[in-house]
Amino acid sequence: MIAMAVLAAGCAAGTSAARVGMEKDQTDVVFGFTPPTTPAVVAPRTELPPGVVGPLTVSGPAAAPAIQLPVITTLPTFPQFTAPVTVACPTAAPDAPIAGAATTSTVGEPAVGAYKWEASGSYLVDKIKVPLVSSYTQYVRNVAAYDDPLAGLNDPSFKFETVEPRINGGFDAFDWQEETDPTIPASPVGGLVLDGITLLSATGAPEGSYFTALGLGLLFIPLPVTPGGTWDSLSFDPTHGLLTLSGQVLTTNLVDACGTLLEAWHVHATLVDAGASATLDYLVAPQYGGQIISMAVTGSFLGVSYANAVMHTGQQNPSPLPAALR
């Protein structure tokens, strides 16, 4: 989802398909030609490390001085606990059935494991658009029952974490709390709630906090789902400041998870984070424990400016969780 690691989802009446996909030839050209009197002798090619160009020398009867070209390294990518996903993501057939239909109430808990995600769009660095990596891995872990003191008596609740790569290195760990069937009407914690975001190193070790809710967390969707329902939520961190989210449940949309169609509830929301705002369109799947399976962002999200960034899951069932994250 969300790093981020976190995109523009469609919004239309009824169920609509959101088929989002992700996805160097060097040529030396010499202009002008003078017939040589003696055939030129070209020095043997020097094998170079991957991603590096130069130095390059040419020898002959009247060879020019050696030219030292600048060293060019490959662009950085998100660090990974496991090897980056390189397998191409297939698309669902036009007549493919829906494998996971959306429910209004939460069914079970999120499945622990590693999920391939696909991404498109850009983020901004000094007003320059930088493309997002086309695929990365989101991890779901630490699923456990939770007795929320702010919830109604005996209301079923649980917690879980999603871990995603961060744009500037390391990872973000999102701390979620979910009250699946609240007995208190319009409860500020009656649904999927973000309680905090922990900053992790490239090896998964905690190294700080982006946001930790003091009291109420940020409500991302009330449960059970009410189509057309609206809400406003706010959460405060004494160090980071105030986060507010105003959202509305629209309708169900489809996610093409690398050939498997998954249905989820489309939420359109505005997030204001310490004065900076973003437009969010995300899809929540109660049938998979209330996980967010797609996120579209335009604006400032977690301190990063995004331009039409779209991220979505590419797996219905996760791969095993890496040992470093258990």
VENPE-V480563 format. One record per backbone hydrogen bond with DSSP energy under -0.5 kcal/mol. NH is the residue of the N-H (numbers start at 0). CO is the residue of the C=O. If there is no record, write none. Layout:
NH|CO  NH|CO
This chain:
2|3  3|4  6|308  15|251  17|253  18|16  19|17  20|18  25|23  26|24  28|26  30|28  41|39  42|40  46|44  51|48  55|66  62|59  66|55  67|65  68|66  72|70  89|87  95|92  98|96  98|260  99|260  106|285  107|105  112|139  113|318  114|137  116|135  117|311  118|133  119|309  121|306  122|129  123|304  124|127  127|124  129|122  131|120  135|116  137|114  138|162  139|112  140|160  143|141  143|158  145|156  147|145  148|146  150|147  154|151  157|177  158|143  159|175  160|140  161|173  162|138  163|171  165|169  168|165  170|199  171|163  172|197  173|161  173|171  174|172  174|195  175|159  175|173  176|192  177|157  178|190  179|155  179|177  180|155  184|182  186|183  189|186  190|188  191|220  192|176  192|190  193|217  194|174  194|192  195|174  196|210  197|172  198|207  199|170  200|204  203|200  206|198  207|198  209|196  210|196  212|194  213|235  214|212  215|213  217|193  218|216  219|191  219|217  220|191  222|189  223|103  224|103  226|224  227|248  228|225  230|246  232|244  234|242  236|240  240|236  242|234  243|271  244|232  245|269  246|230  246|244  247|267  248|228  249|247  249|265  252|263  253|15  254|261  255|17  256|254  256|259  257|255  259|256  260|96  260|258  261|254  261|259  262|99  263|252  264|283  265|250  266|264  266|281  267|247  268|266  268|279  269|245  270|277  271|243  272|270  272|275  273|241  273|271  275|272  277|270  278|297  279|268  279|277  280|295  281|266  282|293  283|264  284|290  285|283  287|284  288|106  288|285  289|284  290|284  290|287  292|282  292|290  293|282  294|310  295|280  296|6  296|308  297|278  298|305  299|276  300|298  300|303  303|300  305|298  305|303  306|121  308|6  308|296  309|6  309|119  310|294  311|117  312|292  313|115  318|113  324|321  325|322
